[in-house]
Amino acid sequence: MVSRAKSERVKGHANSRRKELNIRGALHEYKREQAKPAILGKPKSIRAIAESHKVSYGTLHRHIHGGRGIREANQEKQKVSPVQEWSLVQFILESADRGFPLNHAQIRQAANAVRESTLGTGCEPVSDKWVFAFLDRHHDALRTFWSKALDTQRARSLNPEAVKSWVDLVQKWIVDKGVSPDRIYGMDESGYPTGYTGKERVVGARGTKTQHKQGGASRQNITALVTIRGDGKMVVPPMIIFPGVNYQTAWNNGNTINAFIAKSINGWTNGELGYEWLVKVFDPATKEEANGLPRVLLLDGHSSHYSQKFLDYARANNIILLGYPPHCTHALQGLDVVCFAKHKACWQAAIVAFETRTMREVSKAEFMTVWVPAYLEAFDESTVRAAFKVTGVVPFNPDFVTAEQMKPSLATSTRAEFPMPQPSPVRAITNAMRIQPPTRFDLSPSNAARAPQASTSRTPQTPSRRRGRDEDLENLDPALWSPSKKMRTLYAHLGTTSAGSLLLGSPKIKSYNNPILPPVIQGVPSSIATPNWSLSTPDTSNEPYRTRSQLEAEIAALQKELALAHQNVAVRDQIIEEGNATMVFQNMGLKKMNEALHQQEEKAATDRARLFKGKAQCLSSDEFYEAVKAIEEGRKAKEVGKEAKKVARQKRKELREEIEREWGAMKERHVAEVEAWSEECSRLLQEGTRKKDLPPKPKLGKKPTLPAADDDEDELEEEEADV
């Protein structure tokens, strides 16, 4: 296969790496020649070694005496160090495997984050050109692609647990029961547009931006239910669902394969059509050949495939229904993986040919005439057999889904992991914490002479940032050091730090009260002197002998620098240890966040999600059937309850209107009484009656109130108000 042409920059990097390898080979041979015993002859000269490795004499001589190459010198000038670039490459590769590939801007953002963590927020960011140079330096590991959309639900659902549930289901109901390939069926539906709306590469005038192509652009879809069999034979005719209100005899034109013609308002399948397909299409075509033996039908989780009457008929006629895990058919269902892709290509070619010939889209009366030849071309025996083989059903293959296909599910799995390779100590600690999660943070008084101070409440208080005291470990009873008690001790000392609140219990995690803090990268403190590394290079002087005082002075200098080197190494080891511990805490925090996300997702679970629980299910099993019945009964009870609530609410509405009418009448009577009272008071005052002897003013009574409403009625009113 012809690969892409390499740029001059990439060729330059490759040439530089090749020269570096030649220099390393020459240096290795020089050291080997110098260590050769004298009895084996005189060692090769530097010039001879340089010529044999195609390296210049000056370059090899400079490297032998402690010099550096151009590549090594340029690495010190890089804005991102080679080690940091290697980590960035691993992060890019792992993110791409999980379905979150990075673009140029995101790579630049990651590089700037690494620089800010080491140099501070005011450091100079990398430029746009840096990304291109970075990709050229790592041309062997990275390349650019056009991304292809992958539905998030599909990415999350295709996980090891879901795949295992499907493999176990096939093992139990097909392999263990000895169901032959001629009794294994797979059914799925797909939509077919009557006009071509795709793209293809064509030739046009240079300089134009777009080349239009005439033809139909109809968005109308006609659904086809296609059934395949494990031995490659197509014994079940397809079911074609046309959009329409009334059946038209013209829809049957060109139906040479005796497909079952049906209709629905929108041209989609539904529960009634699914039941009709099972009773009038599938069962008559397969029952006689099965001769009373069980038939296995592989289906996706569409609601039309597990209605109660669909399941009743299947159970009564010895039809075993196996349902794929939700959102996994793109990898597990043979029709999706193999057959429909070929059929859609044949269908597109057929309608392009039809539109080229007629200059219009395919009508419903002409649909079968165009569709049937494409169907016969696509669903041949070899294609159908390949569909069952690729998906591991016939022959049975439990390992047909690769780990790479399931990597995108790691991003939202409840078993959280960083998209970066972790050191083995970090993996060991996180695995131990998963196996034995903490329950409390204090040490048992019977096992420890002095336990560290920790909170005794279930929800930890604001933790201290002080370090655990080493004497707490020194005073522990040696009998404490069993594997489980070591974990208890670890948690006890973690409880004295700010990480304790994260590891204990299941706190409610919200995005607004758990900000993500920037990482802190530690370096060797400036107070620790840097050793004079030049002493490690060979002496380039021409003096063959040295005096004793010179050697003693050199030894003293080397000892002093060795002590400084030891101090630097100890500090760097401590930084690495603290970095590993930080990764442990971050991993635990990531696990908590994913658990909180999982709980939020469970709250919004649909009936389908509750039935399948993210796994494959035997739809005809007693457990699934009872679950469907329970959901159906619950739905009916809810509808009855909602109807009763609506009746009660209507009664309350009528009562409220009656009260309003009565209240209005009361106010009118009160107005009339006040007017009569005013006239009476005026007459009495004219007759000489004192004001204190006047009759009191009529009062308006209290407004009538509704009787107390039930909680259910209040909830219904709130729901309708929200709608």
N, C-alpha and C positions, 0 to 999 in steps of 0.2 A: 504494500500500500504506500502511495506517495505521501510523504509528510509535508508539513509547511516549510517554506524556505526560511532559514534562520537569518536574523538581522546581523549587520556588521558588529553591533555591540555584543550580541550573543556569541558570535564567532570569536571575538576578541577575548571574552571571558573563558571560553573553552580553550583557546590557545594558551592563555595565562595559566589555567589549571594544568594543562599538559606540560608546560615548562616547569611548573612547581613540582610535579611528580618526577620529572627527570632530575631535577636538582636533589630531591630527597633520595632518589635511587643512587645518585653519585655520592652524596654524603654518606649513605649507608655503606657503599663499597669502600670509600676512603677509610672509614672507621674499621671496617673488617680487615683491610690491608695493613693498617697500622698495628692492629692487634695480632697479626700473623707472626708466628715464631720465626726467628732468623734462619732456622734450619730449612724452612720452606722457600727460602730465597728472598731477594730484595723486594720490598713492597712497590707497588705501582706508583708512578709519579702522578701528581695532581693533573698535569696536562694530559697524560694517557687516559686517566679516568674521565676527564671532561670530554675528550674526543669520543670515547666509547658510549657516553650517554647523551651526546649532542648538546653539550652545555659549554658555554664559553669559559675559558680558563680564568678570566678575571672574576666572573660571577661565582664559580666554585671556590676560588681562593678566598673571596670575601666571606662566603658563608662558613668556610672552615674556621676562619679566625673571628667568628662572632658577628659577622655582618648580617643584614636583613635584606630580604627581597623587596621588590616594589609592591607586590601584593600584600605582604605583611605590613609594610609601612602605610599603605593606603587604608588598610583596615582600621588603623588608629584614627584616621581622619573621618571615618564614617559617623554619621549622626546617630545611627543605631548600631550597637556592637554586633559582631558576628554571632555571639551566643544569644543575644536578644532577637536577632533576625531568625535564628534557628527556631526559637520558641514561637515566633510569629508565624513561621511557615507551618509548624505543627498545628497551631490554632486555626489557621486558614483551612488546612486539609481536613481537620476534624469537623469544623463548622460546615464545610461543604458536604461531608458525608452525612451529616445530620439534617441536611436540607436547608441550611442557612448560609449559603455562600456569600462571601464578602465582595463588594465592588471596590473600585479604586478609592473612593472617598472614605469608606469604612476601614480599608487597610491603612490609609493615611491617619485616620483617627486613632486606630490602635497603636500605630508607631508613635504618635504624639503623646498618647497616654503613658507609654513606657518611658519616654524621655522626661515627661513631667514627674513621674514617680521617682526618678533618680536625680534629676537636675533642678526640680522645682517648677512651679507654674509659670515662671517668667522666661522659660527657656525658648529658644528659637524653634518653631515647628518645622517639620519636613515640608518640602515643596511638592508641587504636582509632579515634577520630573523625577523626584525620588522614587515614586511608585514604579515607574517604568524601569529605572535602574535596578530596583529591588527585584522585579520580575525577571529581568535579564540575568541577574546574579543567580537566581534559583530557577533557571529555565528548565532544568531536568525534573523538578518536582512540581512546578506550577505552570499553568497556562490559562488563557481566558476562554470563556464559553458564552454562548447565548443561553440564558437560564430558561428552563421549562417549568411551567407552573405545576405544583403538586399540592392538592387540596390538604389543608392543615389537618382535617379530621382523618384523612387517609394516612397521612404521615404519622399521626399520633397512634392510630389504631393498629397498624401493622407492627406489633411488638412480639417478643418471644412468647409471652403468655398466651396471646390470642392464636398465634400459629400453632403452638403446642396443643391447645384445645381442639383445633381443627384436625390435626394429625391424629390425636387420640380418638376423635369421633370416627374418622375414616377407619382406623385400626379396629375399633369396637364393632361397628355396624357393617363394614364391608369385608375387611380382611379376616377377622375372627369368625364371622358367620359364613365365609366362603361364597360370597355373592359373585357370580361370574360377570365378566364385562358386558354381556348382552342383557343384563338386568340393572345396569348402572346408567342413569340418565342425568343430564344437566340441562336446566332451562333458565333462560334469561330473556329480558326484553330490551329492545333498543329502538331509538327513533330514527327515522329516515326522512330528511327534508326533500321536498319535491323540486327544489331548485338548487343549483350549484352555487355556493357562497364561499368556497375555499379559494386558495391561492395556488398558483403554479408559476414556474419560471418561464417567461416568454421572451421573445426578441422584439425590440422596437427601435425607434430612432435614438441615436446618442444625444444626450443633453436634456431629454425629457425626464421629469420626475416620476410620473405615474403612467403606466400603460393599462388602460381600461380594456375590459373584455366583455362583450355583449353576451346576454343570456338571461335566464331566469334568476330572480333573487327572492323567491318566495321563502318565508320562514315557517310555512305550514309543515307540521310533522305528522307522519303516519307511523304507528308503532307496530313492531313485529315481535311476536313471542316465538323464539326458536328453541328447539329441543334437539340435543345430540346424545349419542349412545356410546358407551365405552368401547365397543368393538368397531367403531367407525361408521356404522350404518345409520342412515337417516330414515327411521321408520315412523317417526311422529311428524305429521305435517305442521307447518308453522301456522300461527294464528295472526291475522292481519287486522288491526284495529284502525278504522277510518274515522276521522272527525266528522260528525254529522248528527242530525236529529232523526232522519228517516233513512232506512236502508235503500240503496240504489243498486239495481241489477247490473248496471254498467261497471260497478266495482269489480265484478267477477271476470271481466274481460282479460284474457291471457293467463287465466289461472290453470295452467297445465299440471300443477303439482297437487291439486285439490286442497289448497290451503283453506283454513276455516276463516271466513270473513265475518268480522264483528264491527260494532260501532260504539262510540261514546261521544259525549258533547265536545270534549277537547282532544279526542284521539289518543288519550292515555288509558292505561289499564287501571282497574279498580277491583274491589273485592268481589263484585258480582261477575265481572269478566274472568277473574282468576278462577273462581269456582266453576264457571262455564267451561273454561279451558280444561280443567282437571276432569270434569265429568264427560264432556263431549269430544275432547280431542285426545288427551293423553291416555286415559284409561281404556277406551275402545281400541287404540292402536297398539297397546302393549299387553293387555290382559291375557289374551289367548296364548301368545307365545310364552308368557311367564308360567302358565299352567299351574297356577296356585302358589308358586314360590314368591317370596318377597321381592319387590322392586324398590330400588333406592333412587330417590330423586334429589338432586343437589340444587338448592335454591339460595337466593340472597334473602336479606331480611325485609323485603318490601311488605307493607302491611297486607297486601292482597294475598300473600302466601301463607298467612297464619290466621285467617278469619276462622271463627269457630266451626262454621259449616264446611270450610275447606279441610280443616283438621279431622272433623267427624268422618267425612267421606274417605280420606286417606287412611285413617285407622280402620275403618270398616272393610277396606279393600286391600289390606296388607301392603300398603305403600309406605315405605320408610322415608320420611322427609328430613334431610340434613341441611341445616342453615349455616351459611358462612358467618364468621364474625363480622360485626358491623364495620363498614368502610374498608374492607380488606379484599374485595373482589378483584381489584386491579392487580393483585398478585396471586390470589388463590383460585379464582374462577376461570376455567379453561376458555369459556366463551369470550370473556373480557380480554384475556391474555393473548389468545391466538386468533380465534375465529372471527370476531367482529371487526378486528383491524383489517383483515384481508377482505371481508365482505364490504366494509365501508369503502375501501379502495376500489373494488370492482363496481360498487354502486356509483361512486363519483365518476368513474370512467364512463359508465353507461349513460348517466344523465348529461355529461359533457357531450358525448356523441349525439344524444337525442336533441340537445339544445342547438348544437352545431347544424344539425340537419333540419330542424323545424323552426329555430330562432324563437322558441318559447319554452316555458317550464313544463314539467310533466303534470298533466291533470290527474285527478283521482281515477277517472275512467281508464287512463293509460298506465297507471302506476304498476299494476301486476305485469303488464306486458314488458316493462323495463326492468322491474325488480326480480322477477323469476330467473332470467338468465344469469344475473349477477349472483343470485342465491345458489344456483346449481354449480357455478364456477367456483365459488368460495368454499362451500361446504362439501368438499370431496372427502374420501375416506382417509387419506393421509393427513389432512388438516385436522379432522376430528380426532384421530388417534393422537396427534401431536398435542392437542388441547388437554387431553387426559394425562398424557405422559409428562408434559411440562409442569403440571400442577400436582404431580406426585400421587395421582389416584390409581391409574392403570398404566404401567405396573406401580405398585405401592412404593413410594420413596419419601420417607419422613424428613429428609434433609433438602427438599427442593427449594426452600427459601433460604437465601444466604444471609450472613450477618450484616453485610453491607446494605441489603435492602431494608433491614430493620433498624439501621442506625438513626434515621430521622425521628423514630419514636423516643429516643433517649432524651430529647429536649424537654418533653412534658411527662416523662415517666415519673411515678412516685418514688422510684429508686434513683435519686438524683446523682449525677456524676458530672465532673468538670469536663469540658471539651478539650482537655489537655492531658498528656501522660503525666502521672504523678509518681513521685519517688516511692520505692517499696515500703519504707517506714510509714508513709502517710496512708498507703493502701492497707497496710496491716492494721493500723489503729482504727481507721474508718470501718473496716470489716468487723473488727472486734466490737465496736460501738453499735453496729447494726445488729449483731448477734445477741448482745447483752446490753440493751438500752438502760439508762439510769432510772432508778426509782426514787433514790434519795441521795443526799450529798454528804451525810455524816458517816463516820466510821463507827462500827459497833464497839461500845465500851468494853465488851469482853475480849475483844481482839486487839485493841490498841491501848497503849499506856496513856497516850494523850491524843485526843482526836482534834483535828482542826476545827476552828469555829465556823459554823455554817448555820443557815436558816433551817428551822424545823417545820415551817409551814409548807403546805403543798405548792403555793405560788411563791417563788423566791422574791425577796425584797431587792432593792437596788444594791447590786453587788459591789464589793470593794475591788479596787484595782491593785491591791498589794500582792506581792508574790508569796506563794506558799513557803512556809519555813522549812528549811532542810531538816531541822531537828525533829519535826513531826515524823519524818521517815525513819530517822535514826532510832527513835524510841519505840517503834512498832515491834510487836512480838513476831519472831521469825515464823511462827505458825500461820501468820496472816498471809504469807506469800504463796497462796494457791492461785491458779489462773483466774478464778472468778473473783477472789478477794483482791487480786492485783487491780482488776478493773474497778472494784469498789474504791480502792485507794486512789486510783487515778481520778475518778469522779469527785472524790472528797477534796482533793487538792484543786481540781478545776472549779469546784464550788466556791473557792475563795477568790476567784477572778471574775472579770466581767463576762466571761463566756458561760458562767454557770446558769444564768437566766435563760440562755439559749438551749442548753442541753437538757434541762429539767422540764417535764410536763409538756403540754401542748398549748402554748400561748397563742392567742389570736393575733395573726400576723396581718397587718394592713400596710399598704404602700405608703400612706402618709405618715405613719409613726415608725417606720423602719427604713430610714434613708440609707442608701448604699454609699458608704464612705470610700474615698479614694485610697488605693493601696499605699503603704509606706514601705519603701525600699531602703534597707539599711546598707551602709558601706563601712569600711574600716575607718574608725575615728582618726581625725587628723593628729591627735595627740600621740598616736602610735607611729613611730618612725618607720619609713620604708627601707628594707634592706638594700644594700648595694649589690644589685644583681649582676653587675659587670664582673664581679669576682668569680662568677661561675663559668665564665668563658675562658678558654685556654690562653696562656700567656703568649703574646706574639713577639716577645723580645728574642734576640738572637743569642743571648747568654746561655751557654749549655750548662753551666754550673752556678750554684749559689752558695753563699756562706751560711754558716749555722744561724747567725743573727738574722739574716734575711729570711730564712725559712721560719724561724721562730716568730718573727714579726708578721709574716704571712699567715701562719697558723693562728696567731692571736686575732688578726683581723677577720679571718674566716670564722673563728669561734664566735666573735662578737656579732657578725652578720647572721650566723646560723641561729643565735639566740633571738635576734630580731625576727628572722624568718619563722621560727617556732611560735613566737608571740603572734605574728600575723596569721599564721595557719590556725592557731587556737581561736582567735577572734572570728575568723571566717567560718570555722566549724560551728561556732555558737550562732552566728547569723543564719547559717543553713538550717540549724536545728530549730531556731525560732521561726524561720520561714516555713519549715515543714509543719510545725505546730499551727501556724496561721492557716495553712492549707487545710488542716484537719477541721479547724473551727469554721472555715468558709464552707467546707463540704457539708458539715452538719447544718449550717445555716441554710444552704441550698436545699437540703433534704426537708427542712421544716417549711420553707417557702413552697416547695412542690406539694407537700402534704396539704398546706392551706389551699393551694390552687385546686388540688384534687377534690377537697371538700366543697369548694364553691361549684365545681363542675357537677358534683353529685346532686346538689340541690336542684339543678335545672334538668335533671334526667327525665326523659320521656318514657312512655310505656314501652317503646321498643328497647330503649336502653335498659330498663328494669328487667325486661324479658331475657335479653341476650347477655347482659352484664359484661359486654366487651369480649365475649367468647363465642365459639361455635356452639350450636345447640341442635339436638335432635327434636325437630318440631312435632313429630308424631309420638314422642315419649309421654308417659303419664305425667311427669313433673311439669313439662312445658304446657301440656294441655290443661292441667289444673291451674297453672299460672295465668293462661289466657282466659280461662273461665272466670277466675277471680277478678281479673282486670275488667272483663266485660260486665260481670255482675256489679262491680264497683262503679263502672261508668253508668250503668243503668240506674243504680241506686242514687248516684249523684244527680242524674238527670231528673229522676222522680223527686228527689229532695229539692232541687232547684225549681222545679215546676210548682211544688207545694209552697216554696218560699215566694215565688212570683204571685201565686194566688193570694197568699197572706198579705203581700205587699199591696196588691190591688185593693184588697179589702180595707187596708189601712188608708190607702189613698182616697177611697170613697168616703170613709169615716172622717178623714181630714177635711174633705170638701164639704161634708154635711156640717161639721163643726164650724167651718168658715161661714157657711150660710146662716147658721144659728147665731154666730157672733155678729154678723152683719145686721140681722134682725134686731138683736139686743141693742146695738148702737143706734139704730133708727128709733126704737122705742124710747131710748134714753134721751135722744135729741128732742122728741115730742114732749116727754115729761119735763125736760128743762124749760122748753118754751112755755108750757102751761104753768109751770112754777113761776116763771118770770112774770107772766100776765097776772097771776094771783097775787104776787108780792106787790106789783104796781097798784092793783086795786085796793089792797089792804092799806098801803101807805097813804093813798088818797083819802081813805076813810079815817085816818088818824092812828092807825096801829103802829106801835113802836117797833123798831127794827129787831129788837131782841125777842119780840113775840112773833116774828114771822116764821112760817113753816120752814123746816130744813130743806136744803137743795137736794134733789134726787141724785143718788150715786149709781155709777155704772158698775155692774157686777163683774166678777172675774171671768176671764175668757176660759171657756171649757178646754180641757186638755185631753190628749190621746191617752189610752191605757199604755202601760209599760210594754215595750217591744222586746221580743226574744233576741238573744245574741245573734242567732242565725239570720234573723231578718235585718238586723243592723249590718251584718257582714255583707248581705246581698245588696243592701242599699249602697254601701261603700264601693262594692265591686262595680255596680252599674254606674255610679258616679264617676269612677275612674275611667270606665269605657267611654 
